[in-house]
Amino acid sequence: MSNYTFREVMQYVSENDVKFIRLAFCDIFGTQKNISIMPRELSRAFEEGISFDASAVRGFMNIEQSDLLLFPDPSTLSVLPWRPSHGRVVRFFCDIKYPDGTPFEGDGRQVLRKAQEDMRDMGYSVKIGTECEFYLLKQDEEGLPTKIPHDNASYMDIAPLDKGENVRRQICLTLEEMNLRPEASHHEQGPGQNEIDFAYDSAVAAADNFITFHSVVKTLAAANGLYASFLPKLYRDHAGNGLHINLSLFQRGENLFRDPKEAHSQVAESFIMGILTRCYEISAFLNPLVNSYDRLGGYEAPRYITWSHQNRSQLIRIPAASGTGMRMELRSPDPCINPYLAFSLLIRAGMEGIQRELKLCDPCNLNLYDVPAAMVREYDCLPSNLNEAIKAAQNSEFVSRSLPEKIVTAYLSSKTREWNRYSDASDKSAVIDSLYFYSY
């Protein structure tokens, strides 16, 4: 993100024909919302905030106490390149506050900022980069999404088999115009499936980038007559959509992860072990849909709580990399997360591992997708369904002290309703479509 100040923002808006300003935020499920204001209201937004009806945002407030205020973060100024160049539209991410000025507990962005600051107080910083998969689907004559893939290409195919090449190019160039840093893009394993990878950034910026990425992919797919789906498991017989989260740990500018040929620092190993220890309890936030658990256990989506170097069947792998690229990669999450909450929990789990000086368990070097059941009985598993994940989070002392009670209660209550609706239904596929297909 750019690092604009209030004064620079006001000057930019006045000199660059900006006519609309979008104030963006996320609900507790990671869905982006926004309100548009005119340029003359921007100074008031910075000083006093812009009010909105929080009772109408799922998981926020009730009717009796419904007003909250949006305060734009000037460092997140970004032009929306797909809007007209005359009468430009710009966007800010916002902090959410009560009318008395106190932070709103349901604002995941501030929750993540606090986790980032606490990590810094310990003398460390975490950098996060994402690798996100999505399907491009055809639309019908009325412009409604179908489940027909845009192409029948496979992993890293090229045109003409890969029909998503131009759309990915547009997405990457648009992201660059918005001061984001996509690193790589390619066709993935499934028909019509694509992946775009980001350079690492600070935790809050990485979460902002991920929300922006979602919006850009959806917008440019629609502009090309397509529908972009981030649903974790769209097709039974093809790869699901994963979100691989790469985390690097720095101390005084030094990356504490090492080349796989060397021993990692004890701090880095404790960080990894902290995440392994808490992954089961936080799965409801890393794999938030009923549909999420259909993805785990196949097509390079892990089910067991293990780690290794390079091995893509593990929950955590240490990729072959060097220098600042050395990192751990968490492979279980999917693109339907709220990145602010997910990243907060991962940072706090790693932080706990460092504080407790946890010793990293031995690596697992098996291909866990293709071994006899007897060989994997010693390994713990991630939850087998959303209901199990909800119960784990409800019973987790770690979750309750890592996230505000307001978020945990509202989030898990909503997920319980989703699970109950699904488990009570005779046509479960129809419920999945109703709950998620048009939303994700």
N, C-alpha and C positions, 0 to 999 in steps of 0.2 A: 504494500500500500504506500501511497505518497505520504509525506509528512507535512501536510499543510497546517498552518496556524489559522486562528480565527481571522486575523487581518488579511492574510493571503487569500483565504476562501472568499471573503467579501469582495476583494479586488477582482478575483477570478470571475466571480458571478457577474459583476458589473461590466467587465471588459469582454466577455465571451458569449454574449447573446444567450445567456441561460434564461429560460422562461418557466421551467418547472423544476422543482426540487423534490425528490422522493426521500422521505425519512423512513428507513428500513429497520426492521427488528424481527426477531423470531419468537414464535410461541414455544412452549416447553417441549414440543415434539420436533422442533427444528424446521418448521414451515415458515418461510419468509412471508412477512406482512409489510405493508407500507401505507403511508398517507402522503399525498402530494400537496405541497404548498407553493405559493408564488414567491418570487425573489424578495419582494418587499417584506415578507414575513420571516425571512431567515435570521435577521438580527434578533427578533423576539424569540425564535426557536432556541438560539444559543443562550440567551439570557434568562428566559422564563420557562422554556419548554413548550411543546405543542401537545394539548390534551387529546385523549382518545377514550372511547368507551371500552374499558378493559373487560367488562362483563361479557362482551361479545366475542372475546378471544378465548378459545378453549383452554382451560387450565389456569386462567389468570385470576379474575376477581368475580364477586357476586354483584347482583343488581344494587344492593344497599350501599355498597362502597365501590363504585365502578370507575372513578376517574384515575388515570395515570398520565404521566407526561413523558414525552420523548425529547431527549437532548442530543442533537447530532454530535458525533465525534468528528472534528474537523480534519483529522488525519486520514479519514476514510473517503474523502471526496473522490468521486469517480464519475466520468462522463459515461452515459449509456450509448455506445457507438451505433446501435441499431435504430436509435431514434433520430429525427431530422437534425442536420447540422445547423440549420437555421431554427432558432428557438430551441436550443439544446436542452436536454434533460440530464440532470446530474443526480447522483445518489449518495447519501450518507448512511452508515450504520449508526444506530443510536443507543444510548444508555437510557434505561427506563427508571423513573423515580416516582415516588408518591408526591402529592401536592405540597407536602411540607419539606420536600427536598431530600428525604432519605431514600436510599436505593431500594428498588423493588426486588424482593427475594426471588421472584420468578424469572428474573433477567439472567439467562444463562451466560451472556457475554460478561457480565460483571462477576459471576461465579468463577468463570475461567480466568479472568484477570487476577482475581484474588489467589487462585492456585498458582498462577505464574509468578506472582509476587512472593508468595510463601516459598516457592522453590528458589527464587533469587535470594531470599533472606538466608537460605541454607548455604549459599555460595555456588549454586548451580543454575544453569539455564537449559531448557528443553527446546529443541527445534523439531518441528513436525512437518512432514510432507505426505501427501496422499496420492494413491493410485486408484482411480475410480473407474468402474466399468458400467456400461449402460447399453441397452438395446435400442436400435432405431427401427421403428415399425411403420408399416404403411397405414394410411388413413383411407376411410371409405369415401364414397362420393359426397357425403354430407360433412366431411372433415372430421369425423369421429375416429378415434384410434381403433385399429384392429390388432390382432396378434400375429399378423403376417409379417415376417422379418423383411427388412429392406433389401437384403441380399442373402446369398447362400455361401458366402466366403467363410474361411476358417482362420486359424491363428496366423497373423502377420501376412496374410495374402495381400496382393496388390490388385489395382484396377486391371481389367474390368470386373474381375470377381468381386473385389472390394468396392462396393458402391458408396461407402461412407467416407471415402477419402476427402472429397471436397467439403463435406459438412464438418469433418474434424478440422480441416484446414481453416475454415471460417471461424470455428469455435476458438482455436488457438490464437489466431490473429486478433480476434475480438478481445480475448482475455489479455493479450499483450497491450492492446490499446487502453485497457482499464488498469494498467500497471501491475498485472499479475504475471507470474512466471511459469507457464507450462513448459515442461522439459521434453516430453516425448508423447507420441500418440501412435496408435496402431489398431488394426482389426484384432479382435479377441477370438476365443475358441468358438463361440456360438454363432449361428447365422444372424447377421445383422448386429452383432455385438462389438462394441468399441471400448477402448481404454484411453484415458488421458492422464498423464502423471505430472505432478507439481514439484517444483523445487521447494526445499524446506524453508520455513519461516518461523517466526515466534508463534506461540500457541494461539493467541487471539487472532493474529493476522491469518494464520492457517485456517482457523474456523471461519473467519469472514470470507476468505478465498473460496472455501468449499461451498458456502451458501451462494456466493456469486457464481461459481461454476455451475451449480444446479440450475440457476436462473438462465444463464447463457445457453446451456445445452438445450433446455426446454424451448427457449425462445427461437434459437436458430434452427432447431429441428422443425418447429412449426412453420418457420419462414420457408423451409424447403419442402413443405407438404408432408412432413413426417411427424411421428410421435416418439419422443424419447422416454423410455421406461427404465427407472432405477430399481424396479421391484426385485427383491433378492432371488426369487426363483420363479421365473416367468414360464419356463418350459421344463417339464419333468425330465426329458431326455437330452437336455443341453445344459451347459454351464450356467450357474447362477451369477448374479452381479455381486461382486465383492468390492470392499473398500479396504485396501491394504494401507495401514497406517504406519509410517516410518518415523521412528523417534531417535533423535541423537541427543546425547547428554554432554554438556560442556561445563568446564570449570576454568575460569580465567582464560577463556578463549581456546582452551585445549579440548579436543574431542576425546572423551573418556572411553569410547569404543575403540577396539584395535582390529588390525588385520586378522582374519581367521587363523593365520599361522602363529600369531602371538597370543599370549594370555591377556584377556581383558582386564581392565582395572577392577579391583574389588568393588569399587563404588558402582561401576557399570553392571557388574554381575548382580549386585544387590538390587539395583534398579529393575533389571529384568525379572528377578525372582519375586519382587514385590508385585509386579503385574501378573506373573503366573499365579501367584497365591490368591489374588483377588478377582481373576478373570471370571470364574464361575459366578460370583456374587453380583458382578456388574453386567452380566450378559443381557439383561433386559434393556440396558442402555446402549449396548454395542450391536445387538440383534433385536430390534424393537418390534418386529411384526410377527404375527402368527406364521406367515410365509417365510420368515428368516430361517427357521430351523429345518425347513425342507432342503435348504442349500448345504448345510453342514454335513460333512462325511464323504463327499465326493467332488470330482472336478476341481481338485486342488483347494477345497474349502475344508479346513481342519475340524475335527471333532474332539480330539484328545488334547489335554493340557500338557504339552511337551514343547521342547525347543531343540534346535540343532543349527549347524552351519549349512546354509544353502538349501537344505532339504525342504521342498515345497509342500510336504505332507504334514508339517509341524505347525503348531499354533504360532510360535515365534521362531523366525529364522534370522540368522545373521548373514546378510547377502555378501557376496564377494565384492568388496569395494575398498577404496583407500582414501586417506586424507579426511577431509570434511564429509565425504560420502559414507563413512563407516557408521553403522546404525543397527538398530533392531527393527524388524518388520513384523507387525501383528497382523495375522491373516484372517482372523475370524469375523471382523466387523463387516457390515454391509452399508450401502449408500443411504439408507433410510434413517440414519442416526440424527440426533441433535448433536452437531460437532462440539458445541460449547460444553455440554454435559459429558459427552464421551471423553473428550480430551482432558477435562477437569479430573475425571475419575482415574484416567490412566496416569496423569501426572501425580496425583495423590497416592496412588498405589505404588508407583515407583519411588516416591518420596518416603513412604512408609518402609519400603524395602531397604533404603539407605539408612534411615534412622535406626532400624532394628538390626542392621548389618547382616541381612539374610544371606545365607550361603546358597549359591546357585546349584540346583540339582544337576545330575549328570545329563548330557544330551541324549536324545533318542535318534539314532541314525537309520531306523527302519523306514521303509515305504509303508506308511500306516494305512494306505488305501488298498494294499494288496498283501496282507499278512494274515495268518490264522488267528482266530479270536483268542486262542490261548496265549498268544504272544503279547497281547495288548491289555490283558486283564489288570496288570499292575499300574496302568496309567488311569488317572482321573479323566472324566469326560466333561465337556460343556453340557449345559442343560439340553434335554432332548426335545423340549417344546417351550412355548412362551409361558405357559402356566408354571412350569418348574422354575423358569428364570424369574418370574414375578415373585414367587415364594422365597427364592434365594435372596432377592433384593430386599423384600420385606423383613426378612430375618437377619439382615446384614447390619452389624454395628458399624462397619466401615462405610457403607452407603449412607447411613443416617448421620454420620458426622462429617461426611465429605460434601453433601449437598444440602441445601436448605430444606427443612421439613415440608414447607409449602410445595416445593417442586416434587419431592418424593411422593407425597400423599396424592397430589393431583395426577401425576404421571402414572403411578402404579394403579390407581383407581380406574383411569381410562383404559389402560392395558388389560386390566381384569375384565372390563366390559367387552372389549374386543374378543378376548379369549372365550368368554361365556357365550357370546353371540355365535362364534365359530363352532364351539363344541356342541351347542344345542341344535345346530343346523343339520338338516338331512342332505342338502346340496352344499357341501363345503367349498367347492370351487366357486360357486356363485357368491358366497359370502366373502371370499378372498377378493374377488373382483369388485364387489360392492364397497368393501372397506378400503381397498388399497390401489386398485389398478388405475383409477383416474386421478388419484392423489400423488402417486409416486412414479 
